[in-house]
Amino acid sequence: MSFNAQRDFDHEKPVSVGILLTNLGTPDAPTTTALRAYLKEFLWDPRVVEQPRWLWWLILNGIILNTRPAKSAALYQSVWTEDGSPLMAAGKKQCKKLQQALCDSMGESSDESVHVELAMRYGKPSIQSGLEALREKNCRKIIILPLYPQYSATTTGSTFDAVADVLKTWRRVPELHLIDAYHKHPAYIEALADSVRTHWAEHGRPERLLMSFHGIPERYFKAGDSYPCQCRVTARLLREALDLDEETAQITFQSRFGKEPWVQPYTDETLKEWGKAGVKSVDVICPGFAADCLETLEEICSENRNYFLSAGGEQYRYIPALNDSTAHISALKQIVLERVTRSNPN
């Protein structure tokens, strides 16, 4: 095996600490061609779709990639901005602000000793490009922070796979810290609670608060994925922070795909039931999404709004993701600093 060499490496160069801030990813453009490439990479990941490879290859290439890209492109067009996809725009701001927050906390010289890079599991910038940028800055300790508060093999696990695929080609592997979850970190919970309080201070309180998380197939959970359990912990802690009961603030799961059962209760069905039952107002928050994206801005803001209003509801509001808010950056800073020492690695 040949290793990815660093040419003219300087052994006297000062060492640094690197933070790789990662998220799911985004297509390069809201077009059918770009979506086909993005979906092919995303849906071929065996962590995401656990099916026999030969069977899934036929389904993916014979059906899905011939039908879904055009539909997905139309949805992305509805949320695309001048800065590109909302997820990418938020990620760049998060990266820049986290870098500054860490420098402010660690002292005047920390801008040379700590570096934050943004990477996406699928699409660009890639995990490899992010790690290589940190290696060029001589980061001997690297902290991997996937922006998934709750662990799932489909997200965090897949990110760690991609990191390992890169590092196994390096001659010198850095000290590595993998942050697998922060679903109950006090600063994260407080950031969520603060976003709800701020929203209510401006718009008033609804009858119900719905905490909607991305779903996974039920069989993944039965096979050992801890994701639904961690989502429920986050929901309980947020409920307690807001002094709400289980009827007023409920947890659901969204974005199911295919015909097999996913973890329940489902977001869309719950909203339909509430509308029919006479619930007039609801606010929805998505605590599992660190940045607004297609699943929040289109699926929650538009599609599920229509379900609730069509079923008899009267007022439906979405509470934005934490994105690059001050409270969110502060929480991420605390999570990182818990794994960073003031002294440089050897």
C-alpha atoms as one frame of an Amber mdcrd trajectory, in Angstrom:
protein
   0.000   0.000   0.000   1.330   3.472  -0.864   0.744   6.295   1.596  -0.391
   9.800   0.740   2.867  11.672   1.362   3.456  15.234   2.456   6.211  16.516
   0.192   9.072  18.414   1.828   7.550  17.940   5.267   8.972  20.278   7.903
   9.397  18.436  11.226  10.033  21.740  13.007   6.747  23.307  11.945   4.513
  24.239  14.950   1.735  21.744  15.600  -1.943  22.655  15.740  -5.346  21.328
  16.765  -7.936  20.814  14.032 -11.710  20.609  14.175 -13.527  19.004  11.273
 -17.090  20.298  11.310 -19.224  18.006   9.179 -22.789  17.703   7.958 -24.700
  15.526   5.516 -24.088  17.419   2.300 -25.831  19.110  -0.562 -25.967  18.966
  -4.359 -23.859  21.493  -6.244 -26.927  23.004  -7.852 -30.728  22.534  -7.857
 -30.653  20.656 -11.155 -31.519  17.137 -12.214 -27.923  16.403 -13.195 -26.511
  17.625  -9.881 -29.168  15.755  -7.900 -28.488  12.519  -9.749 -24.799  12.685
  -8.800 -25.558  13.623  -5.200 -28.254  10.992  -4.689 -26.083   8.306  -6.267
 -23.330   8.932  -3.721 -25.736   9.313  -0.801 -28.044   6.387  -1.479 -25.233
   3.975  -2.400 -23.784   4.264   1.102 -24.451   0.869   2.785 -24.892   2.701
   6.101 -27.862   4.575   4.649 -29.574   1.728   2.811 -28.949  -1.718   4.265
 -29.951  -3.943   1.382 -28.088  -6.655  -0.556 -25.802  -4.676  -2.855 -26.836
  -6.429  -6.056 -30.532  -5.871  -5.384 -30.098  -2.274  -4.298 -27.874  -1.540
  -7.333 -30.715  -2.604  -9.612 -33.315  -0.550  -7.717 -31.107   2.524  -7.383
 -29.807   2.636 -10.946 -32.846   1.173 -12.654 -35.601   3.123 -10.895 -34.654
   5.742  -8.318 -31.940   7.605 -10.243 -34.232   7.767 -13.257 -37.192   9.263
 -11.375 -36.192  10.955  -8.130 -33.529  13.492  -9.290 -36.009  15.641 -11.226
 -38.466  15.695  -8.323 -35.743  16.480  -5.805 -34.341  19.233  -8.048 -37.735
  20.955  -8.069 -37.832  20.830  -4.263 -34.306  22.203  -3.942 -35.187  25.039
  -6.311 -37.882  26.122  -3.846 -35.338  26.605  -1.018 -32.174  27.573  -2.954
 -30.684  30.966  -2.132 -28.157  33.387  -3.613 -25.566  31.754  -1.338 -26.442
  28.266  -2.568 -28.195  25.621  -0.534 -29.317  26.686   2.960 -27.291  23.859
   4.509 -24.067  24.990   2.832 -24.664  28.665   3.588 -25.282  27.882   7.262
 -22.299  25.536   7.406 -19.886  28.194   6.171 -21.147  30.653   8.782 -20.957
  28.023  11.527 -17.387  27.179  10.564 -16.245  30.814  10.541 -17.965  31.700
  13.803 -16.775  28.572  15.616 -13.202  29.354  14.554 -13.525  32.856  15.995
 -15.206  31.663  19.191 -12.450  29.131  19.833  -9.742  31.714  19.181 -11.415
  34.132  21.594 -11.579  31.451  24.271  -8.103  30.030  23.845  -6.041  33.223
  23.705  -4.414  35.591  21.261  -2.133  33.008  19.638  -4.848  30.401  19.134
  -5.558  31.557  15.577  -2.347  29.741  14.681  -2.905  26.695  16.896  -6.578
  25.833  16.260  -8.210  25.475  12.859 -11.792  24.660  11.867 -12.648  23.175
   8.481 -16.073  22.420   7.021 -16.724  19.118   5.262 -19.729  17.243   3.917
 -20.243  13.496   3.999 -21.645  13.607   0.473 -20.748  16.216  -2.113 -18.343
  19.102  -1.607 -16.283  20.051   0.325 -15.475  16.408   0.980 -14.285  14.740
   4.166 -10.970  14.130   2.414 -10.479  17.775   1.432 -11.287  18.924   4.955
  -8.849  16.496   6.555  -6.139  17.350   4.045  -6.569  21.063   4.814  -6.054
  20.320   8.516  -3.028  18.153   7.749  -1.459  20.964   5.749  -1.783  23.122
   8.865   0.080  20.423  10.830  -2.876  19.502  13.024  -1.600  16.632  15.166
  -4.853  16.413  17.111  -8.086  16.367  15.098 -11.570  16.526  16.577 -14.368
  15.240  14.349 -17.626  17.035  15.127 -20.523  15.777  12.991 -23.424  18.194
  13.322 -25.788  15.389  14.292 -26.702  15.827  17.969 -28.074  12.272  18.103
 -25.945   9.338  16.952 -27.084   7.117  14.101 -25.113   4.653  12.047 -26.687
   6.292   8.982 -25.152   9.695   9.757 -22.426   9.817  12.411 -21.343   6.236
  11.786 -21.039   6.894   8.068 -19.004  10.032   8.742 -16.533   8.060  10.826
 -16.269   5.513   8.001 -15.287   8.285   5.599 -12.733   9.689   8.053 -11.160
   6.243   8.488 -10.963   5.747   4.725  -8.863   8.907   4.475  -6.651   8.401
   7.521  -5.684   4.869   6.564  -3.746   6.411   3.646  -1.758   8.820   5.856
   1.770   8.059   6.979   1.211   9.725  10.338  -2.249   9.372  11.849  -3.117
  12.247  14.216  -4.510  11.961  17.706  -8.192  11.583  16.926 -11.295  12.480
  18.922 -14.647  11.408  17.499 -17.655  13.189  18.979 -20.385  10.626  18.482
 -23.272  12.601  20.015 -24.172  15.622  22.101 -27.890  14.988  22.430 -28.026
  15.810  26.150 -25.269  18.383  26.453 -26.620  21.180  28.687 -25.446  23.944
  26.347 -27.161  22.311  23.364 -30.416  21.820  25.286 -30.314  25.413  26.516
 -29.708  26.685  22.973 -32.804  24.811  21.809 -34.874  26.071  24.732 -33.672
  29.619  24.173 -34.714  29.462  20.507 -38.212  28.365  21.524 -38.530  31.049
  24.204 -37.369  33.732  21.771 -39.863  32.561  19.166 -42.699  32.555  21.688
 -41.766  35.985  23.021 -42.246  37.336  19.504 -45.167  35.263  18.243 -46.969
  33.949  21.317 -47.356  30.362  22.535 -49.332  27.734  20.577 -51.479  24.914
  21.939 -48.875  22.309  21.028 -45.140  22.069  20.393 -44.072  19.316  18.018
 -40.452  18.124  18.202 -39.806  16.450  14.855 -36.668  14.372  14.251 -35.502
  12.659  11.073 -36.558   9.021  11.145 -34.790   5.727  10.504 -36.232   2.308
   9.608 -37.550   0.428  12.622 -35.292  -2.534  11.852 -32.197  -0.331  12.238
 -33.336   0.473  15.766 -34.021  -3.184  16.537 -30.536  -4.025  15.243 -28.959
  -1.721  17.820 -29.017   1.857  16.508 -29.399   4.163  19.523 -30.769   7.081
  17.531 -34.468   6.981  18.552 -33.503   6.652  22.222 -31.244   9.688  22.054
 -33.939  11.670  20.243 -36.350  10.883  23.067 -33.772  12.000  25.642 -33.338
  15.309  23.812 -37.106  15.756  23.618 -37.534  15.030  27.339 -34.797  17.468
  28.341 -36.158  20.191  26.073 -39.640  19.604  27.447 -38.317  19.916  31.002
 -36.351  23.069  30.184 -39.547  24.663  28.876 -41.663  23.289  31.752 -44.064
  21.507  29.398 -45.899  18.200  29.767 -45.882  15.285  27.316 -49.264  16.176
  25.838 -48.281  19.762  25.094 -44.842  18.903  23.682 -44.627  15.674  21.695
 -41.923  13.904  19.710 -42.362  12.583  16.174 -40.202  11.332  13.290 -40.232
  12.578   9.703 -38.786  11.905   6.233 -39.573   8.197   5.957 -38.811   6.611
   2.615 -40.066   3.326   1.163 -42.740   0.949   2.390 -41.137  -0.639   5.456
 -42.010   0.639   8.968 -39.903   3.465  10.376 -39.691   4.580  13.993 -42.937
   6.156  15.153 -44.961   8.277  15.724 -44.784   9.877  12.287 -44.739  13.659
  11.964 -47.197  13.933   9.082 -49.766  11.565  10.588 -49.566  13.272  13.978
 -50.232  16.687  12.456 -53.214  15.324  10.540 -54.592  13.763  13.715 -54.141
  16.976  15.674 -55.920  19.013  13.029 -58.862  16.596  12.997 -58.956  16.531
  16.807 -59.428  20.295  17.025 -55.905  21.472  17.818 -55.822  24.974  16.358
 -52.193  26.075  16.706 -48.857  24.281  16.624 -45.197  25.208  16.512 -42.709
  22.719  15.088 -39.026  22.504  15.981 -36.517  20.033  14.519 -33.863  19.489
  17.230 -31.921  16.918  15.201 -31.060  19.401  12.448 -28.154  21.722  13.251
 -28.859  23.773  10.126 -31.927  24.413   8.039 -32.098  22.314   4.900 -34.555
  20.728   2.485 -36.090  18.559   5.213 -36.913  21.545   7.397 -37.614  24.303
   4.892 -39.658  22.285   2.421 -40.880  19.173   4.208 -41.704  20.815   7.545
 -42.414  24.430   6.527 -44.500  23.612   3.470 -45.598  19.993   3.118 -46.492
  19.318   6.741 -48.002  22.767   7.155 -50.489  21.838   4.454 -51.315  18.562
   6.199 -52.156  20.342   9.455 -54.129  23.197   7.942 -56.052  20.900   5.591
 -57.025  18.718   8.553 -58.584  21.654  10.420 -55.666  23.431  12.080 -55.540
  27.213  11.923 -52.012  28.335  12.864 -48.768  26.546  12.025 -45.269  27.936
  12.603 -41.792  26.507  12.191 -39.075  27.431  14.697 -35.831  27.679  12.681
 -32.863  25.397  13.295 -30.075  26.745  15.499 -27.959  27.497  12.421 -25.258
  30.066  13.300 -27.036  31.581  16.309 -24.878  32.838  19.157 -26.235  30.196
  21.544 -25.529  27.408  19.056 -21.954  28.500  18.370 -21.389  28.808  22.112
 -22.677  25.258  22.619 -20.451  23.881  19.851 -17.500  25.747  21.336 -18.110
  24.147  24.735 -18.435  20.693  23.192 -15.126  21.125  21.376 -13.251  22.695
  24.294 -14.086  19.704  26.464 -11.782  17.739  24.163  -9.090  20.357  23.647
  -6.202  21.019  26.053  -4.314  24.303  26.229  -1.034  22.572  25.398  -0.293
  21.432  21.867  -0.038  17.717  21.033   3.446  16.261  20.577
